Amino acid sequence: MELEPENAVAADLAKFVIDERLNGLASGHLEDWTSDWSPLERIEIRNRLAAAVQSREVDIILRPPRPSRPLK
């Protein structure tokens, strides 16, 4: 996500969405980033952020599969 320039804002916002300790700051941070954006641009960045946070790659990082125990 952070490698593509068009995802810079979404990548920055993701750290506030993913970390429960920072969730309360997410909406203010989004407003700071997008206060001069059009409504459509704000919708697009929220959709980009949601897609990134809900992606399989991020899900695996946040919730790694439990190692299976060997059968005896």
Buried (B, 14 or more C-beta within 10 A) or exposed (E): BEEEEEBEBBBBBBEBBBEEEEEEBBEEBBEEBBEEEEEEEBEBBBEBBEEBBEEEEBEEEEEEEEEEEEEE
